[in-house]
């Protein structure tokens, strides 16, 4: 039975990935940072689909937490799938108005946290290190291409780092582990409320080339495909799920 480890699994795209994985019969270990009720609900929904699902509360900047998360996944079986999903965004403002603490927090969670998560996977998954091989997917963003001007340029910069990490790690871990990224556009999840734009998906969705915002499930479908053997000759690349944006 395949085992998936994913960070940031309590809600949004992470939750959609977990439920899609459960529908495919994969066992899951996920982490979350604060929303206990959402984490419990996600786990219950996965368990109802007939798979094993364990979860662990903690911060992706904490090396001990990440080691414990992968240990939890390995208690279910060989971890062959990993999604580096945890990330944050701050209130909308141009870079000139951001203080150093806000910039540092976004970069620390989105970049350092992702690097540490990817490092833990890189230590455990490659066949050369005694692992089972498999696939890693990192969550980037269309903002990495578009820049996030006037809204969240530091977030966009953090996601640009994910694009670079994807390419570098794919080369380091080939041939036994594939590494790819998904770059969502405007997706209807709770993250917009974190930026102070709770209605962003509704108001800006109609302006997208496809005429609407995307869904967490549509984003998850791309991630699940990259994790699967159907994408067996795909590595070091970025898949945009941005409705043509």
LINVENVEN-V934267 format. One line per field, one symbol per residue. ss: DSSP state (A for helix, B for strand, O for the rest). phi: phi as a letter, one per 40 degrees, with the letter a starting at -180 (. if undefined). burial: 1 if it has 9 or more other C-alpha atoms within 8 Angstrom, else 0. A space follows every 10 residues. Layout:
ss: ???
phi: ???
burial: ???
//
This chain:
ss: OOBBBBOOOO OAAAAAAAAA AAAOOOBBBB BBOOOAAAAA AAAAAAAOOO OOBBBBBOOO OOAAAAAAAA AAAAOOOOBB BBBBOOOOOO OOOOAAAOOA AAAAAAAAAA AAAAAAAAAA AAAAOOAAAO OOOBBBBBBB BOAAAAOOOO OOAAAAAAAA AAAAAAAAAA AAAOOOBBBB BBBBOOBOOO AAAAOOOOOA AAAAAOOOOO OOOBOAAAAA AAAAAAAOAA AOOOOOOBBB BOOOO
phi: .cbbbacgcc afcdcccccc ccccgccbbb babacccccc ccccccdccg bcabaacibc cccccccccc cccccciccb abbcbdabac dcacdccccc cccccccccc bccccccccc cccbccdcbg ccgiabbbcc adccccggdg bacccdcccc ccccddcccd ccccccbcbb bbbcccbcbc cccccgbdcd ccccdcccdc gaccbdcccc dccccccccc bcbbagbbbc bbggc
burial: 0111111111 1111111111 1100111111 1100000111 0110111000 1111110101 1100111011 0111011111 1111110111 1111100100 0110011111 1111111101 1101111000 1111111111 1111001101 1111111111 1110111111 0010011111 1111111110 1111101101 1101110100 0111111111 1111111100 1001011111 11100
//
